[in-house]
């Protein structure tokens, strides 16, 4: 969904899709919607969002509910999604990756599966057709499963539910492997397997292994993994604990005869694994629908619904279409009995228990407990810092704080061959001007006088703690290039008995990882010191902007905001000068010189040849011109109150600001407030080229590219002048963010977007963003270079900047929220003894006009053993890099290619670990390195994001906007953006300052009697269950019943009771942690906004075809097995 889209934008979820009445039907569920791409991994039947459709109770098949009502609590009723989730969501997942492609048949719903029960006859399958692949295969599937079982034990009785995979705890931390332990990957239900091998101690049994090749297309195979029993109902009933959202009761599961006619054939095998379009109905049929029956689940089997006409269902859990058995795998695992061929009943499905697979919440909690109490001291080389989600203090003792630099690995391979073998990208996410908490010391400013900083003669690296002083301190050997340089006389100091300078602790550049140097005139443009920067406010005064109240709002806010311009710590007032422009089809400049009684307006109507009509009086000091500026800001809304001009220009506005800064010979920032596509005759004029039909075609990449090169050239000119552009957009329709965003993006600026801006609901968010944007620390005219020690070099860069050569990252402005991600490649061998070093040097002009160099140094270990690499990786940083790499890839490659390459790279990373580092174990076990055990769940979140897999309601502008936002996010921001934080507000302790414990992002974790908060850095949803106690509703919303809660609230009412205070303090605390003010959206269970909310329950199957976590884990297991075989 779009990030800042109003909820009401795209077709509301609630609109009935064709064929479904209301949304009860799962329009967005398993069935593929007409416009919705089929899931990429074939259908998964992962959890669906939970909306099951209310369908007639009779034995119809269940449709996948993605959109249907939420499941009821009883087991049976889980909507498929839920259910699935609960029971099987993972169900399909066999315990391993999906089994072979052979689809499994679903047993008819009617028969509950008791564990142990015999498979139902195939014939019934048809019932499930919906769910199942062709019968025969079903069997296979089963066999597969059986075979899978690790030992191919024949099918013995299924292990007791809890059994198989051993309690989660079984997973030993380190290895993190999931073994499918007992369950042998699907252990084919044989109990005989016995407990999982602990050897795998590492892991939880993840899914059963599909056989390598298998894809188990498992429609939902009965995937309950044997060992994974679904959580007890208490958990909230499976999927969801609440009744169906639609309000319809869940249909009871009735046994019904299969629906006639549905046969479930799998999609043709030729189909690609990830399908983008829905497979043919028949194929789908089998899959998607519901969770497989649960065998030993608690609770009756889920009901099925009849398929909706016309939409095929997606396949059930399989990743990939269901194909018949895959060629290479014969029936089941080799050796496994073929389990009843066609006719035999499928074995009871086993389901992969979501509680037995790696939980982001648990990993975050463990890190907080283990590493949150002690300060992180940076004196040791190659230390992996605490996670970004852990609150910790940093003590700089020679390496830069992780707030400034985080790496994908802190122990890098000594050779390029080893790096290629592991496929782990070597990258650093650098945030040079990051804000530090008050308890930490800002970097010291070192002034070496006219001689400037001491540097290596050859590579020009700056003095740092890793330089080696020799010959009694008269020379130093560079740690980056080994060149020996004379120490300047003024910098000479004697060495102590250990070879350290005696002034080591007095000089920040010798003892700290981060510090600043005052730059000399040699580091300035044209060899002269810069003037302080200027801020120019450029306001769209076209009809839309005036009518919505936006112009008046901006003018009122600026009157007070100008007193808060950034300034150096000891200055009385800001040195920044300000100017004002308004525009529609022409530009209006204002003379606000302090000597004038009234401001003067000058109009430039020749937008084709832009110039600034006044020099003196345009850029002024706020205090000197205060009364004239106040008068101007009062007059602007009145002057344009009756405007009828609807067209706007855009490029000439940027050109005007650029020319004004050139004339004033200073750098600065343009704050542009813009509402519509610039269609008026002028340079940079754009046309509406929005075309949703391009999605999933080779031309989709054009939607992310600018429609003209004009703005690229304009951006280059802006960077040369130090003119940074921050753009505030207020669109009511398409305005081509991909093109309008080029200049903000390449100048290091920011874009803020408020779709369908409405004064009452959006002004608070916009004003908070504007205040923070104007006040935050910014470095102007910035150039950054990253130097590395011999053996590696920086080869690729991601972020909001411009590069005119291969080494220098240039930004007209760099603020405290922006990151630059740098990838390194080997150009020689490294040694374990010396390790690897990086030094990031940022040259910039402060807001007072002072030219400075900020230096960050980091030392990493080097290894000759792959195990050391995998032991020192940081998954959050890896995901940050992979997301940026993928989001850049969509500019030049089809989205499907980008997605497939991401999956392939991660499968290679994990396969390399399995092959070279893990202790030998059954192929049926999925084994993950401890520090990468969340890679699959986080990667799936990236794959399901709006840029790579948009739902029908995501606009082209939203995708371009998110693509640009993510490209300069830091690791903490991408972490919560891709895997949102979900907090049960009703569990909060009103007497403490702490947050309630977070829960996993799945609908099955929600209870209809509770209130939850979900935040992803851009939005905060408050979800209210339909059975919440009246007293809580009264305390939080000030109304007496659920039905009276208003969806239109943009802030929570201020009520004098402990619960209201606690919830508001939580919201304020979360807002304070994010760089943008998050939009608050109230979601009532079963309301149409709920579909929007469910988009963020990222462990469930998504409306746009994204896999559930369980299904994706199985898919990754299959990919890994294929690589290993």
Helices and strands as residue ranges (DSSP letters): E 51-52, E 67-68, H 80-83, I 84-88, G 89-92, H 122-128, H 135-148, G 168-170, E 177-178, G 191-193, G 198-202, G 233-235, H 281-288, G 354-356, H 360-371, E 376-377, E 394-395, E 405-407, E 411-413, H 416-422, E 426-430, E 445-446, G 449-451, E 468-470, G 471-473, E 475-477, E 484-486, G 489-491, G 504-506, H 508-511, E 514-518, G 521-523, G 525-527, E 534-540, H 543-547, H 550-561, G 562-564, E 577-583, E 587-591, E 600-604, H 626-639, H 651-664, E 668-674, G 692-694, G 698-703, H 710-721, E 723-729, H 737-746, E 751-753, H 759-775, E 778-788, E 792-798, E 809-815, E 820-826, E 836-845, E 851-863, H 866-871, H 875-889, H 895-916, E 926-927, G 930-932, H 935-943, H 956-967, H 971-978, E 981-984, G 985-987, E 998-999, G 1003-1005, E 1011-1015, E 1019-1024, H 1030-1037, G 1042-1044, H 1058-1073, E 1079-1084, H 1090-1094, H 1109-1124
